[in-house]
Amino acid sequence: MSKDDSSKEREILRVMRKVLASVIKDTTPQHRGLQHPLSSATIEDVRLCLSLIAVRERELADEAGAVMERPYYAGDAQAVKTVSISSLKRKPDA
């Protein structure tokens, strides 16, 4: 797949994901007690579409060698730990 084809496919997937997210947002009832206007089967189909989009986006990123960033919450532990240079001590030469 050429770079232009891959770029176009990523753009299509991004737009599809945004549209599905907007449909979900617009059709979700304001209160939990209200019935959802979409059937359970349609809701499951939307979930399936979103997961397929995510899988394909991951495949395209892997092919391109890109690192997929994952969102995190401020309170989550970070994989990288910052260390100040002044806290480092030089080991004596042996």
Residue frames as a rotation matrix with the C-alpha (Angstrom) as fourth column:
MET 1
0.585 0.811 0.000 0.00
0.811 -0.585 0.000 0.00
0.000 0.000 -1.000 0.00
SER 2
-0.203 -0.668 0.717 1.41
0.602 -0.662 -0.446 3.39
0.772 0.341 0.536 -0.96
LYS 3
-0.837 -0.198 -0.510 1.82
0.536 -0.487 -0.690 6.22
-0.112 -0.851 0.514 1.52
ASP 4
-0.816 0.578 0.017 -1.01
-0.540 -0.772 0.336 8.19
0.207 0.265 0.942 -0.15
ASP 5
-0.120 0.784 -0.610 -3.38
-0.107 0.600 0.793 5.20
0.987 0.160 0.012 0.06
SER 6
-0.335 -0.100 -0.937 -2.49
0.830 0.438 -0.344 4.66
0.445 -0.893 -0.064 3.71
SER 7
-0.980 -0.057 -0.189 -2.97
0.139 -0.880 -0.453 8.34
-0.141 -0.471 0.871 4.49
LYS 8
-0.551 0.830 -0.082 -6.36
-0.616 -0.338 0.712 8.36
0.563 0.443 0.697 2.78
GLU 9
-0.034 0.525 -0.850 -7.46
0.300 0.817 0.493 5.23
0.953 -0.238 -0.186 4.62
ARG 10
-0.661 -0.253 -0.707 -6.39
0.744 -0.098 -0.661 6.73
0.098 -0.963 0.253 7.98
GLU 11
-0.942 0.336 0.003 -8.42
-0.336 -0.941 -0.029 9.86
-0.007 -0.028 1.000 7.15
ILE 12
-0.243 0.888 -0.391 -11.48
-0.407 0.273 0.872 7.78
0.881 0.371 0.295 6.24
LEU 13
-0.156 0.133 -0.979 -11.21
0.682 0.732 -0.009 5.78
0.715 -0.669 -0.204 9.47
ARG 14
-0.903 -0.229 -0.363 -10.81
0.423 -0.614 -0.666 8.95
-0.070 -0.755 0.652 11.53
VAL 15
-0.729 0.684 0.026 -13.93
-0.629 -0.685 0.368 10.51
0.270 0.252 0.929 9.99
MET 16
-0.079 0.712 -0.698 -15.93
-0.068 0.695 0.716 7.29
0.995 0.104 -0.007 10.42
ARG 17
-0.454 -0.165 -0.876 -14.92
0.800 0.357 -0.482 7.11
0.392 -0.920 -0.030 14.09
LYS 18
-0.988 0.062 -0.143 -15.94
0.006 -0.903 -0.431 10.73
-0.156 -0.426 0.891 14.64
VAL 19
-0.479 0.863 -0.158 -19.30
-0.628 -0.211 0.749 10.25
0.614 0.458 0.643 12.90
LEU 20
-0.041 0.450 -0.892 -20.10
0.356 0.841 0.408 7.14
0.933 -0.301 -0.194 14.94
ALA 21
-0.697 -0.261 -0.668 -19.11
0.714 -0.163 -0.681 8.93
0.069 -0.951 0.300 18.15
SER 22
-0.917 0.399 0.023 -21.41
-0.398 -0.917 0.019 11.84
0.029 0.009 1.000 17.20
VAL 23
-0.189 0.870 -0.455 -24.30
-0.335 0.378 0.863 9.46
0.923 0.315 0.220 16.52
ILE 24
-0.244 0.027 -0.969 -23.75
0.755 0.632 -0.173 7.87
0.608 -0.774 -0.175 19.93
LYS 25
-0.915 -0.171 -0.365 -23.62
0.373 -0.701 -0.608 11.26
-0.152 -0.693 0.705 21.63
ASP 26
-0.782 0.623 -0.030 -26.72
-0.579 -0.707 0.406 12.58
0.231 0.335 0.913 19.82
THR 27
-0.036 0.828 -0.559 -28.86
-0.334 0.517 0.788 9.49
0.942 0.215 0.258 20.45
THR 28
-0.645 -0.225 -0.730 -27.88
0.550 0.526 -0.649 8.78
0.530 -0.820 -0.216 24.06
PRO 29
0.438 0.894 0.096 -30.80
0.516 -0.337 0.787 9.70
0.736 -0.295 -0.609 26.36
GLN 30
-0.015 -0.399 0.917 -30.22
-0.460 -0.811 -0.361 12.46
0.888 -0.427 -0.171 28.90
HIS 31
0.047 0.127 0.991 -31.41
-0.991 0.132 0.030 10.26
-0.127 -0.983 0.132 31.77
ARG 32
-0.875 -0.484 0.021 -30.58
-0.482 0.874 0.066 6.61
-0.050 0.047 -0.998 32.44
GLY 33
-0.466 0.769 0.438 -34.25
-0.006 0.491 -0.871 5.78
-0.885 -0.408 -0.224 32.93
LEU 34
0.335 0.595 -0.731 -35.18
-0.730 -0.327 -0.601 6.70
-0.596 0.734 0.324 29.36
GLN 35
0.553 -0.074 0.830 -35.17
0.383 0.907 -0.175 4.08
-0.740 0.415 0.530 26.62
HIS 36
-0.490 -0.794 -0.359 -32.42
-0.103 -0.356 0.929 4.38
-0.866 0.492 0.093 24.02
PRO 37
0.362 0.701 -0.614 -33.79
-0.695 -0.236 -0.680 5.12
-0.621 0.673 0.402 20.52
LEU 38
-0.158 -0.480 -0.863 -31.43
-0.898 0.433 -0.077 2.59
0.410 0.763 -0.500 18.93
SER 39
0.857 0.458 -0.238 -32.06
-0.354 0.857 0.374 -1.14
0.375 -0.236 0.897 19.24
SER 40
0.601 -0.639 0.480 -29.68
-0.357 0.323 0.877 -3.33
-0.715 -0.698 -0.034 21.21
ALA 41
0.505 -0.393 0.769 -28.55
0.732 0.667 -0.140 -4.97
-0.458 0.633 0.624 17.96
THR 42
0.744 -0.209 0.635 -27.75
0.346 -0.693 -0.633 -1.57
0.572 0.690 -0.443 16.41
ILE 43
0.784 -0.471 0.405 -25.82
-0.620 -0.553 0.557 -0.51
-0.038 -0.688 -0.725 19.52
GLU 44
0.486 -0.607 0.629 -23.81
0.081 0.748 0.659 -3.73
-0.870 -0.269 0.413 19.34
ASP 45
0.594 -0.237 0.769 -23.15
0.805 0.177 -0.567 -3.16
-0.001 0.955 0.296 15.62
VAL 46
0.833 -0.301 0.464 -21.86
-0.200 -0.946 -0.254 0.36
0.516 0.119 -0.849 16.35
ARG 47
0.636 -0.616 0.465 -19.53
-0.539 0.077 0.839 -1.07
-0.553 -0.784 -0.283 19.03
LEU 48
0.476 -0.424 0.770 -18.29
0.558 0.823 0.108 -3.66
-0.680 0.378 0.628 16.54
CYS 49
0.751 -0.166 0.639 -17.65
0.519 -0.449 -0.727 -0.97
0.407 0.878 -0.251 13.92
LEU 50
0.792 -0.461 0.401 -15.68
-0.573 -0.788 0.225 1.13
0.212 -0.408 -0.888 16.40
SER 51
0.490 -0.651 0.580 -13.56
-0.248 0.534 0.808 -1.85
-0.836 -0.540 0.101 17.42
LEU 52
0.538 -0.278 0.796 -12.87
0.782 0.517 -0.348 -2.74
-0.315 0.809 0.496 13.77
ILE 53
0.842 -0.229 0.488 -11.85
0.060 -0.860 -0.507 0.87
0.536 0.456 -0.711 13.10
ALA 54
0.689 -0.595 0.414 -9.49
-0.673 -0.314 0.670 0.77
-0.269 -0.740 -0.617 16.09
VAL 55
0.467 -0.510 0.723 -7.94
0.267 0.860 0.434 -2.51
-0.843 -0.010 0.537 14.93
ARG 56
0.615 -0.211 0.760 -7.36
0.779 0.009 -0.628 -1.19
0.126 0.977 0.170 11.41
GLU 57
0.857 -0.331 0.394 -5.92
-0.326 -0.942 -0.082 2.08
0.398 -0.058 -0.915 12.74
ARG 58
0.568 -0.662 0.489 -3.50
-0.451 0.248 0.858 0.03
-0.689 -0.707 -0.158 14.84
GLU 59
0.472 -0.367 0.801 -2.51
0.662 0.748 -0.047 -2.09
-0.582 0.553 0.596 11.82
LEU 60
0.756 -0.161 0.635 -1.86
0.451 -0.575 -0.683 1.00
0.475 0.802 -0.362 9.71
ALA 61
0.792 -0.482 0.376 0.18
-0.607 -0.691 0.392 2.58
0.070 -0.539 -0.840 12.50
ASP 62
0.495 -0.614 0.614 2.24
-0.057 0.683 0.728 -0.61
-0.867 -0.395 0.303 12.90
GLU 63
0.563 -0.245 0.790 2.88
0.811 0.348 -0.470 -0.75
-0.160 0.905 0.394 9.14
ALA 64
0.737 -0.237 0.633 4.00
0.114 -0.879 -0.462 2.88
0.666 0.413 -0.621 9.20
GLY 65
-0.201 -0.844 -0.498 6.18
0.723 0.216 -0.657 2.30
0.661 -0.492 0.566 12.26
ALA 66
-0.211 0.208 0.955 4.24
-0.391 -0.914 0.113 4.92
0.896 -0.349 0.274 14.21
VAL 67
-0.907 -0.051 -0.417 3.81
0.364 0.401 -0.841 4.72
0.210 -0.915 -0.345 17.94
MET 68
0.020 0.976 0.216 0.16
0.311 -0.212 0.926 4.82
0.950 0.048 -0.308 18.98
GLU 69
-0.875 -0.276 0.398 -0.20
-0.237 -0.471 -0.849 7.06
0.422 -0.838 0.347 21.98
ARG 70
-0.186 0.814 -0.551 -2.68
0.736 0.486 0.471 6.00
0.651 -0.318 -0.689 24.60
PRO 71
0.147 0.299 0.943 -4.55
-0.335 -0.882 0.332 8.53
0.931 -0.364 -0.029 26.71
TYR 72
-0.378 -0.243 -0.893 -3.91
0.729 0.517 -0.449 8.55
0.571 -0.821 -0.018 30.44
TYR 73
0.762 0.639 0.105 -5.37
0.377 -0.570 0.730 10.24
0.526 -0.517 -0.675 33.49
ALA 74
0.301 -0.665 0.683 -3.35
-0.532 -0.712 -0.459 12.71
0.791 -0.226 -0.568 35.51
GLY 75
0.429 -0.067 0.901 -3.42
-0.883 0.181 0.434 10.37
-0.192 -0.981 0.018 38.53
ASP 76
0.995 -0.056 -0.088 -2.14
0.027 0.952 -0.304 7.33
0.101 0.300 0.949 36.61
ALA 77
0.393 -0.917 0.065 1.38
0.031 0.084 0.996 6.12
-0.919 -0.390 0.061 37.24
GLN 78
0.700 -0.231 -0.676 3.71
-0.707 -0.352 -0.613 7.02
-0.096 0.907 -0.410 34.39
ALA 79
0.912 -0.409 0.024 6.00
0.402 0.884 -0.239 4.49
0.077 0.228 0.971 32.75
VAL 80
0.047 -0.910 0.413 8.76
0.510 -0.333 -0.793 7.09
0.859 0.248 0.448 32.69
LYS 81
0.700 0.113 -0.705 10.12
0.704 -0.273 0.655 8.45
-0.119 -0.955 -0.270 35.93
THR 82
0.623 -0.456 0.636 11.79
0.011 -0.807 -0.590 11.86
0.782 0.374 -0.498 35.97
VAL 83
0.535 -0.569 -0.625 15.05
0.832 0.225 0.507 12.08
-0.148 -0.791 0.594 37.90
SER 84
0.969 -0.232 -0.085 16.84
-0.238 -0.969 -0.067 15.33
-0.067 0.086 -0.994 38.58
ILE 85
0.502 -0.853 -0.144 20.46
0.124 0.236 -0.964 15.48
0.856 0.466 0.224 37.51
SER 86
-0.080 -0.561 0.824 21.52
-0.760 -0.500 -0.415 16.89
0.645 -0.659 -0.387 40.88
SER 87
0.599 0.356 0.717 20.22
-0.763 0.525 0.377 13.74
-0.243 -0.773 0.586 42.61
LEU 88
0.908 -0.332 -0.256 22.63
0.149 0.827 -0.542 11.58
0.392 0.454 0.800 40.63
LYS 89
0.623 -0.763 0.174 25.94
-0.541 -0.259 0.800 10.87
-0.566 -0.592 -0.574 42.30
ARG 90
0.401 -0.579 -0.710 29.03
-0.743 0.248 -0.622 9.88
0.536 0.777 -0.331 40.44
LYS 91
0.994 -0.110 -0.008 30.30
0.100 0.858 0.504 6.43
-0.048 -0.502 0.864 41.30
PRO 92
0.371 -0.927 -0.061 33.94
-0.688 -0.318 0.652 6.33
-0.624 -0.200 -0.755 42.28
ASP 93
0.404 -0.329 -0.854 36.22
-0.752 0.412 -0.515 4.74
0.522 0.849 -0.081 39.70
ALA 94
0.899 -0.030 0.438 37.12
-0.271 0.748 0.607 1.25
-0.345 -0.663 0.664 40.73
